[in-house]
């Protein structure tokens, strides 16, 4: 975690300017004023959670530009009581020869956090019970550091006002074309509506429901079940409204909620070999439910433009469209392989010998979870892992030059779910989906 002594750390400025939660709240007020009609401010949890979004002509950019979260005192009390009741940290003792070291990791909330978001970069300041800043989190980004430093040195306004002006000038929409159309003030944050709608669009595309000529896609942000496509944005929205009136999307039933104060601990299991083992512990706390408004005027829409489908002939496969997390369209060549298939990113199609993946695949199979672990997982979770998904990296991430294939990511899942498939890294990758024998 960066500290105020780190060079080139833009979060240092937040620590000094947003030194208390009172100043953090005042900063969000100033930011909303600066944004004017472009601002969408949403308060949740009796005012303890606040998020500020930016609206554009095409809708709300569904990733917040600023947030402020204050943890309820009773929640802090409960977590601190848990910490006081925990036994001595005997795990710090040296393990016996041939035994692995088992380290429990317990995550506890801070009293409050303010955050600024600019794409993948996020700067945060954490506060203690006394409402004063205690530490910062953020990338050591020299360009952002210089930009904030220059902004806070310009003009005669207060540093809070200068910071608000700098944040208001961030073009957060440049990170992706995904937007959320909010028909009237909503209580659910837009990023949730975008995630649900994006999943519905991804599933519809994977099922072949997107016409080749479709240049826009729309889905409801409640259940992702009302999906429509069109050659223009207006055409797609008009079709979508008809689908919404027919489908009437409603949120899925939430899973049973544990009683507040419930502690979760994994079932013990014996490691097969010496190593480092980590136990994650969590705690359930009370959370307020937001009433659902099912009227047609209250259903938010996730809206995204689609790049043109590729329908040209290709040896051994067919082109498919995929959607990145922020709405960018990616194309990949789907090539059958045994009982599974490979997705070859657009930049690699026809340029990589697929037989060269054999060595990396064998190493991943050797190092991956074996049948014993899958059986133990199925017994504990009731979920059987039947599908293997591997991401192959065939070019150097820094230079773009070809490199020996490596398995960058490997997972075993119940099935391949297009709703959760982030295509942002697909252009320079090969993804292999196959059943687990």
C-alpha positions as CSV (number, residue, x, y, z in Angstrom):
1,X,0.0,0.0,0.0
2,X,1.4,3.4,-0.9
3,X,2.2,5.8,2.0
4,X,2.4,9.6,2.0
5,X,6.2,9.3,1.6
6,X,5.9,7.5,-1.8
7,X,7.1,9.6,-4.7
8,X,4.8,10.1,-7.7
9,X,1.8,9.0,-5.6
10,X,-1.3,11.1,-6.6
11,X,-3.2,9.8,-3.5
12,X,-0.8,11.9,-1.4
13,X,-2.7,15.0,-2.5
14,X,-6.0,13.4,-1.5
15,X,-4.6,12.6,1.9
16,X,-3.8,16.3,2.5
17,X,-6.8,17.9,0.8
18,X,-9.4,15.3,2.0
19,X,-8.0,15.1,5.5
20,X,-11.4,14.5,7.2
21,X,-14.7,12.9,6.3
22,X,-16.3,16.3,6.6
23,X,-14.0,17.6,3.9
24,X,-14.6,14.5,1.8
25,X,-18.4,15.2,1.9
26,X,-17.9,18.8,1.1
27,X,-15.7,17.8,-1.9
28,X,-18.5,15.6,-3.3
29,X,-20.9,18.5,-3.0
30,X,-18.5,20.8,-4.9
31,X,-18.0,18.1,-7.5
32,X,-21.8,17.8,-8.1
33,X,-22.0,21.6,-8.4
34,X,-19.2,21.6,-10.9
35,X,-20.7,18.9,-13.0
36,X,-24.1,20.6,-13.0
37,X,-26.7,18.8,-15.1
38,X,-24.1,16.2,-16.0
39,X,-24.0,14.9,-12.4
40,X,-26.0,11.9,-11.1
41,X,-25.6,11.6,-7.3
42,X,-27.0,8.5,-5.6
43,X,-27.3,8.1,-1.8
44,X,-27.8,4.7,-0.2
45,X,-27.7,3.1,3.2
46,X,-29.3,6.1,5.0
47,X,-26.8,8.5,3.5
48,X,-23.7,6.5,4.5
49,X,-22.9,5.5,0.9
50,X,-22.8,8.1,-1.9
51,X,-21.7,7.7,-5.5
52,X,-21.3,10.4,-8.2
53,X,-21.7,9.5,-11.9
54,X,-21.3,11.5,-15.1
55,X,-24.2,11.8,-17.6
56,X,-23.5,12.2,-21.3
57,X,-25.8,12.6,-24.3
58,X,-26.0,8.9,-24.7
59,X,-26.7,8.0,-21.1
60,X,-24.9,7.7,-17.7
61,X,-21.3,6.4,-17.7
62,X,-21.8,3.4,-15.5
63,X,-18.6,3.6,-13.4
64,X,-18.5,6.2,-10.6
65,X,-16.2,9.1,-10.8
66,X,-16.3,9.6,-7.0
67,X,-17.6,7.7,-4.0
68,X,-17.9,8.1,-0.2
69,X,-18.7,5.2,2.1
70,X,-19.1,5.5,5.8
71,X,-19.3,2.3,7.9
72,X,-22.1,2.2,10.4
73,X,-20.7,2.4,14.0
74,X,-22.5,-0.9,15.1
75,X,-20.8,-2.7,12.2
76,X,-17.4,-1.4,13.3
77,X,-18.2,-2.5,16.9
78,X,-19.1,-6.0,15.8
79,X,-16.0,-6.5,13.7
80,X,-13.8,-5.1,16.5
81,X,-15.5,-7.5,19.0
82,X,-14.7,-10.3,16.6
83,X,-11.0,-9.3,16.6
84,X,-10.9,-9.1,20.4
85,X,-12.4,-12.6,20.7
86,X,-9.9,-14.2,18.3
87,X,-7.4,-16.6,19.8
88,X,-3.7,-15.9,20.0
89,X,-1.9,-16.0,16.6
90,X,-0.4,-19.5,17.1
91,X,0.0,-19.8,13.3
92,X,3.1,-17.5,13.5
93,X,5.1,-20.3,15.0
94,X,7.4,-22.2,12.7
95,X,5.8,-25.2,11.2
96,X,7.0,-28.7,11.9
97,X,9.2,-30.3,9.2
98,X,7.1,-31.5,6.3
99,X,4.1,-29.4,7.3
100,X,2.6,-26.4,5.4
101,X,2.1,-23.0,7.0
102,X,-1.6,-22.1,7.4
103,X,-2.3,-18.3,7.5
104,X,-5.9,-17.0,8.2
105,X,-6.6,-13.7,6.6
106,X,-9.4,-11.6,8.1
107,X,-10.8,-8.6,6.3
108,X,-12.3,-5.8,8.4
109,X,-13.9,-2.5,7.3
110,X,-12.4,0.9,7.8
111,X,-14.5,3.7,9.3
112,X,-14.9,5.5,6.0
113,X,-13.4,5.7,2.5
114,X,-13.5,8.3,-0.2
115,X,-12.5,7.2,-3.7
116,X,-11.9,8.8,-7.1
117,X,-12.2,6.7,-10.3
118,X,-10.6,7.3,-13.7
119,X,-10.9,4.2,-15.7
120,X,-8.7,1.4,-14.2
121,X,-7.0,3.9,-11.9
122,X,-8.6,4.4,-8.5
123,X,-7.4,6.6,-5.7
124,X,-8.7,6.2,-2.1
125,X,-8.3,7.7,1.3
126,X,-9.3,5.7,4.4
127,X,-10.4,7.2,7.6
128,X,-10.4,6.2,11.3
129,X,-13.1,6.5,13.9
130,X,-12.0,10.0,14.6
131,X,-13.0,10.9,11.0
132,X,-9.3,11.7,10.1
133,X,-7.4,10.3,7.2
134,X,-5.2,7.4,8.2
135,X,-3.8,6.0,4.9
136,X,-4.1,6.1,1.1
137,X,-4.4,3.6,-1.7
138,X,-3.5,4.3,-5.3
139,X,-1.1,3.8,-8.2
140,X,2.3,5.4,-8.3
141,X,1.4,7.2,-11.5
142,X,3.7,10.1,-12.4
143,X,1.4,11.6,-15.0
144,X,-1.6,11.7,-12.7
145,X,0.6,13.0,-9.9
146,X,1.8,15.9,-12.1
147,X,-1.8,16.6,-13.3
148,X,-3.2,16.8,-9.8
149,X,-0.2,18.8,-8.5
150,X,-0.7,21.4,-11.3
151,X,-4.4,21.6,-10.8
152,X,-4.1,22.3,-7.1
153,X,-1.5,25.0,-7.8
154,X,-3.7,26.9,-10.3
155,X,-6.0,29.8,-9.4
156,X,-7.1,31.3,-6.1
157,X,-9.9,28.9,-5.2
158,X,-9.7,26.6,-2.2
159,X,-7.9,23.3,-2.7
160,X,-11.2,21.5,-2.4
161,X,-12.7,23.6,-5.2
162,X,-9.6,23.0,-7.4
163,X,-9.7,19.3,-6.8
164,X,-13.4,19.2,-7.7
165,X,-12.7,21.1,-10.9
166,X,-9.9,18.6,-11.8
167,X,-12.1,15.6,-11.2
168,X,-15.1,17.2,-13.1
169,X,-12.8,17.5,-16.1
170,X,-11.9,13.8,-16.3
171,X,-13.3,12.2,-19.4
172,X,-14.4,9.0,-17.8
173,X,-16.5,8.0,-20.8
174,X,-13.4,7.4,-22.9
175,X,-12.8,4.0,-21.3
176,X,-15.7,2.3,-23.0
177,X,-18.9,2.9,-24.9
178,X,-21.3,1.2,-22.4
179,X,-24.0,3.6,-21.0
180,X,-27.1,3.3,-18.9
181,X,-30.3,5.1,-19.8
182,X,-32.0,6.2,-16.6
183,X,-35.7,7.0,-17.4
184,X,-36.2,8.7,-14.0
185,X,-34.1,9.2,-10.8
186,X,-33.1,5.8,-9.7
187,X,-32.0,4.4,-6.3
188,X,-29.9,1.5,-7.7
189,X,-26.4,2.5,-8.9
190,X,-25.9,2.5,-12.7
191,X,-23.0,0.1,-12.5
192,X,-25.3,-2.7,-11.3
193,X,-27.7,-2.0,-14.1
194,X,-24.9,-2.0,-16.6
195,X,-23.5,-5.3,-15.3
196,X,-26.9,-7.0,-15.5
197,X,-27.7,-5.6,-18.9
198,X,-24.3,-6.5,-20.3
199,X,-24.7,-10.1,-19.2
200,X,-28.0,-10.3,-21.0
201,X,-26.5,-8.8,-24.2
202,X,-23.5,-11.2,-24.0
203,X,-25.9,-14.2,-23.7
204,X,-28.0,-13.0,-26.5
205,X,-25.0,-12.6,-28.8
206,X,-23.6,-16.0,-27.9
207,X,-27.0,-17.6,-28.6
208,X,-27.0,-16.1,-32.1
209,X,-29.8,-13.6,-31.5
210,X,-27.9,-10.6,-32.7
211,X,-28.5,-9.9,-36.4
212,X,-25.5,-9.4,-38.5
213,X,-26.6,-5.9,-39.3
214,X,-27.2,-4.9,-35.7
215,X,-25.1,-1.9,-34.7
216,X,-26.7,-1.3,-31.3
217,X,-27.7,-3.5,-28.4
218,X,-30.0,-2.7,-25.4
219,X,-30.9,-4.8,-22.4
220,X,-32.8,-4.1,-19.1
221,X,-30.7,-3.5,-16.0
222,X,-33.0,-5.5,-13.7
223,X,-32.7,-9.1,-14.9
224,X,-31.1,-8.9,-18.4
225,X,-34.0,-10.8,-19.9
226,X,-35.4,-8.0,-22.1
227,X,-32.8,-7.7,-24.9
228,X,-33.1,-6.0,-28.3
229,X,-30.9,-5.0,-31.2
230,X,-31.1,-2.4,-34.0
231,X,-29.3,-0.8,-36.8
232,X,-29.5,2.6,-34.9
233,X,-29.6,3.5,-31.3
234,X,-33.2,4.8,-31.6
235,X,-34.3,1.7,-33.4
236,X,-32.7,-0.6,-30.8
237,X,-34.4,1.4,-27.9
238,X,-37.8,1.3,-29.6
239,X,-37.6,-2.4,-30.1
240,X,-36.4,-2.8,-26.5
241,X,-39.3,-0.9,-25.0
242,X,-41.7,-3.4,-26.8
243,X,-39.8,-6.3,-25.4
244,X,-39.8,-4.8,-21.9
245,X,-43.6,-4.4,-22.1
246,X,-43.9,-8.0,-23.0
247,X,-41.3,-9.6,-20.8
248,X,-41.7,-7.4,-17.7
249,X,-38.3,-8.1,-16.2
250,X,-38.2,-8.6,-12.4
251,X,-35.1,-9.1,-10.3
252,X,-34.2,-12.7,-9.5
253,X,-35.0,-13.9,-6.0
254,X,-32.0,-13.1,-3.7
255,X,-30.2,-16.0,-2.0
256,X,-31.0,-16.6,1.6
257,X,-29.2,-14.0,3.7
258,X,-27.3,-15.1,6.9
259,X,-28.1,-13.5,10.1
260,X,-25.9,-10.4,10.9
261,X,-22.9,-11.5,12.8
262,X,-22.6,-14.9,11.1
263,X,-19.0,-15.9,10.6
264,X,-17.9,-17.9,7.6
265,X,-15.0,-20.4,7.7
266,X,-14.1,-23.0,5.1
267,X,-14.3,-26.7,5.9
268,X,-10.9,-28.0,7.0
269,X,-9.0,-30.0,4.5
270,X,-5.6,-31.7,4.5
271,X,-3.1,-30.4,2.0
272,X,-1.4,-32.9,-0.2
273,X,2.1,-31.4,0.1
274,X,4.1,-28.9,2.0
275,X,3.3,-25.3,1.1
276,X,1.6,-22.0,2.1
277,X,-2.2,-22.3,2.7
278,X,-4.5,-19.3,3.3
279,X,-7.9,-19.3,5.0
280,X,-10.2,-16.4,4.2
281,X,-12.7,-15.4,6.9
282,X,-15.7,-13.1,6.4
283,X,-18.6,-11.8,8.4
284,X,-22.2,-11.1,7.4
285,X,-23.6,-7.7,8.4
286,X,-27.0,-6.2,8.0
287,X,-27.8,-4.4,4.7
288,X,-30.8,-2.5,3.7
289,X,-33.0,-3.7,0.8
290,X,-34.0,-1.2,-2.0
291,X,-37.7,-1.7,-3.0
292,X,-38.2,-2.7,-6.6
293,X,-40.2,-0.5,-8.8
294,X,-41.5,-2.6,-11.7
295,X,-43.2,0.1,-13.7
296,X,-42.1,0.5,-17.3
297,X,-41.0,4.0,-16.7
298,X,-38.5,2.9,-14.0
299,X,-36.6,0.1,-15.9
300,X,-33.1,1.2,-16.7
301,X,-31.5,0.2,-20.0
302,X,-27.9,-0.8,-20.7
303,X,-27.1,0.6,-24.1
304,X,-24.0,-0.1,-26.2
305,X,-22.9,0.2,-29.8
306,X,-21.6,-2.9,-31.6
307,X,-18.9,-3.1,-34.2
308,X,-20.0,-4.6,-37.4
309,X,-20.1,-8.4,-37.5
310,X,-17.4,-10.2,-39.5
311,X,-18.9,-12.7,-41.9
312,X,-16.0,-13.3,-44.3
313,X,-14.9,-16.9,-44.8
314,X,-12.0,-18.3,-42.8
315,X,-10.3,-21.6,-42.9
316,X,-11.3,-23.9,-40.0
317,X,-13.6,-21.5,-38.1
318,X,-16.2,-18.7,-38.0
319,X,-16.0,-15.2,-36.6
320,X,-17.9,-14.3,-33.5
321,X,-18.6,-11.0,-31.6
322,X,-17.9,-10.6,-27.9
323,X,-18.3,-7.7,-25.5
324,X,-15.7,-6.3,-23.1
325,X,-16.5,-5.2,-19.5
326,X,-17.0,-1.6,-20.5
327,X,-18.7,-2.3,-23.8
328,X,-15.9,-2.6,-26.4
329,X,-16.7,-5.1,-29.2
330,X,-14.0,-7.7,-29.9
331,X,-14.0,-10.4,-32.6
332,X,-12.5,-13.9,-32.4
333,X,-12.3,-16.8,-34.7
334,X,-14.0,-19.9,-33.2
335,X,-12.2,-23.1,-34.2
336,X,-13.5,-26.5,-33.2
337,X,-11.1,-28.6,-31.2
338,X,-12.2,-32.1,-30.1
339,X,-15.2,-31.8,-28.0
340,X,-14.4,-28.1,-27.3
341,X,-13.2,-25.1,-29.2
342,X,-10.6,-22.3,-29.4
343,X,-11.3,-18.6,-29.6
344,X,-8.4,-16.9,-31.5
345,X,-8.2,-13.2,-31.0
346,X,-8.4,-10.9,-34.1
347,X,-4.8,-9.9,-33.9
348,X,-3.6,-13.5,-33.8
349,X,-5.9,-15.1,-36.4
350,X,-3.8,-16.8,-39.0
351,X,-0.5,-15.7,-37.4
352,X,-0.1,-18.4,-34.7
353,X,0.5,-22.1,-35.2
354,X,-2.1,-23.6,-32.9
355,X,0.0,-26.8,-32.5
356,X,2.6,-24.6,-30.7
357,X,0.2,-24.4,-27.7
358,X,0.7,-28.1,-26.9
359,X,3.6,-27.6,-24.5
360,X,1.9,-24.8,-22.5
361,X,-1.3,-26.8,-22.4
362,X,0.5,-29.9,-20.9
363,X,2.2,-27.7,-18.2
364,X,-1.1,-26.2,-17.3
365,X,-2.7,-29.7,-17.0
366,X,0.1,-30.9,-14.9
367,X,0.0,-27.9,-12.5
368,X,-3.8,-27.6,-12.4
369,X,-6.3,-29.1,-9.8
370,X,-6.5,-32.8,-10.1
371,X,-9.6,-35.1,-9.8
372,X,-9.2,-35.4,-6.0
373,X,-9.5,-31.7,-5.5
374,X,-12.5,-31.5,-7.9
375,X,-14.2,-34.3,-6.0
376,X,-13.6,-32.5,-2.7
377,X,-14.9,-29.2,-4.1
378,X,-18.1,-31.0,-5.4
379,X,-18.6,-32.6,-2.0
380,X,-18.3,-29.3,-0.2
381,X,-20.1,-27.0,-2.6
382,X,-22.5,-29.3,-4.5
383,X,-21.1,-27.9,-7.8
384,X,-19.3,-30.2,-10.2
385,X,-16.4,-28.7,-12.3
386,X,-16.8,-30.0,-15.8
387,X,-15.2,-27.4,-18.1
388,X,-11.6,-26.2,-18.5
389,X,-10.9,-22.6,-19.7
390,X,-7.4,-21.5,-20.6
391,X,-6.1,-18.1,-21.8
392,X,-2.9,-18.4,-23.9
393,X,-0.6,-15.4,-24.3
394,X,1.3,-15.5,-27.5
395,X,2.7,-12.0,-27.7
396,X,4.7,-10.0,-25.2
397,X,2.4,-7.7,-23.2
398,X,4.9,-4.8,-23.2
399,X,6.3,-4.9,-26.8
400,X,3.6,-6.8,-28.8
401,X,6.4,-9.0,-30.2
402,X,5.7,-12.8,-30.6
403,X,6.7,-14.9,-27.7
404,X,6.6,-18.6,-26.7
405,X,3.0,-19.5,-25.8
406,X,2.2,-19.5,-22.1
407,X,-1.0,-20.1,-20.2
408,X,-1.8,-16.8,-18.7
409,X,-4.9,-17.9,-16.9
410,X,-6.5,-21.3,-16.2
411,X,-9.8,-22.1,-14.6
412,X,-12.1,-25.0,-14.0
413,X,-15.8,-24.2,-14.0
414,X,-19.2,-25.9,-14.2
415,X,-19.6,-24.5,-17.7
416,X,-18.6,-21.7,-20.0
417,X,-20.8,-18.7,-19.2
418,X,-20.7,-16.0,-21.9
419,X,-22.3,-13.5,-19.4
420,X,-19.1,-13.4,-17.4
421,X,-16.6,-13.6,-20.3
422,X,-14.7,-10.3,-20.5
423,X,-13.4,-9.9,-24.0
424,X,-11.2,-6.9,-23.4
425,X,-8.0,-9.1,-23.5
426,X,-9.2,-11.3,-26.3
427,X,-7.6,-9.4,-29.2
428,X,-4.1,-10.7,-28.5
429,X,-5.0,-14.0,-26.8
430,X,-6.2,-17.4,-27.6
431,X,-8.9,-18.9,-25.3
432,X,-9.5,-22.7,-25.2
433,X,-12.7,-24.1,-23.8
434,X,-12.8,-27.9,-23.4
435,X,-14.6,-30.5,-21.2
436,X,-12.6,-32.0,-18.3
437,X,-12.0,-35.7,-19.0
